[in-house]
Each structure stands twice: as structure tokens, then as C-alpha cells.
Amino acid sequence: MSTPEERSTQASVAAHTRWAGVEDRTAETADARRNSPASFEYWMGEVDPQGRMPHVERVKRAENAKAAYYKKLMAKARAAKAAKAAREAA
């Protein structure tokens, strides 16, 4: 069995080898960017998957959905930090 350091090195070599053969990095990562919660297009698709809403309404809802997602994420992070602080204080 390999050590964590060896596995990390193997993964790094594999990643560098893969990217060395890619001509268009932007095209290669387009799907990942489009499907990321950081992408506004992601939220447009989440609130109106069929694309039936008027554009202005879809934009408003996407903004709200994205804001709600990040607020929940911040709350989870705060809770995790508080739990870690409580464990370390004990």
C-alpha cells in the first residue's frame, strides 16, 4: 500500500499529464463551470429548468436562490467553527 504522500504525487503526475495534452482548457472545463453553484447560469437552470419564465423573473429568482445557498453555507461554516472551538476548549 502506498503512503498518502505517494498517492498525492501519483495524482499530481496524472493531473499534469492530462492537462499537458489539452489544447483548449476553457472548452475542457466549460461543463464544470456551467454546473457550479458559483455560476449564475447554474441558478437560472435551478429555478427554471424548462426556461419558461420571463427572463426578468428568472434572474430575480436565480439571485434569491444563489443568495439563500450561500447564506446556508455560511451558517454551516459558523456552526462547524463553533463546534470545533467547543471541542478544543473541552
N, C-alpha and C positions, 0 to 999 in steps of 0.2 A: 504494500500500500504506500502511496506517495504522501509526502508531508503537505501541509497547507501551502507552504512556500513553493514547493514543486508544482502543485496544481495551479497556483497563481501564475507561475512562469509559463506553464503549458498553455493556459488560457490566453495569456498575453501574446505568446508567439502565434497562436491560432488567429487571434483577432488582427494582429498586424499582417499576417499572411493574407487573410481575407481582404482587408482593406487595400493591400498593395495591388490587388487585381481589379479593383473597382474603378471604372472610368468616370462615372458621373455620381459623385457622392450625394448630391442633392436629390436626384431621382431615386437613388438606392434607399434613402431614409424618408421619402415622402409619405409613405403609408404610416410609418411610426409617428411622424409629426402630426399628420391629419387625425390620428386616433388617440392623441394625447390630450388629457384634460387641460393642458396648458394652451391648447389650440382652440380658438374661437369657433372654428368650423365643427369641432367635436361637439360643442354645446348646442350649436344650431341643429345638428343631427339628433341630439338627445331630446330636445324639446319639440321637434317637428320632423320625425323620421321620414314622413311621406312628402314633406315640402309643400304642404297645403296652406299654411298660414301666410298672411300678408308679411312681406319682408320686415316691416317696422315692428310688428308684433313678435315675430320670431326673434329679432335682435333683442328686444326688451326681455323676453323670457330667457334667452340664452345668457344674457348678462346676469339676470337673477339666479339662474341655476349655477352659473360659474361662481358667483359670489357666495352662494349658500355652500357649495362644495368646499371652497377654501376656508370659510368660517368654521365648518365642521372639522376640517383638517387641523386648523389652529387650536380648536378646543381639545381635540385628541392629543395634540402635542403638549399642550399645557397640562393635561391630566397625566400624561406619561412622565413629564418632568417632575410634577408634584409627587407622584408615586415613587419615582427614583429618589427624590430628596428625602422622602419619608423613610424609605428602606435604608438609606445611607445614614440617617440620623439615629436610627434604632440600634 
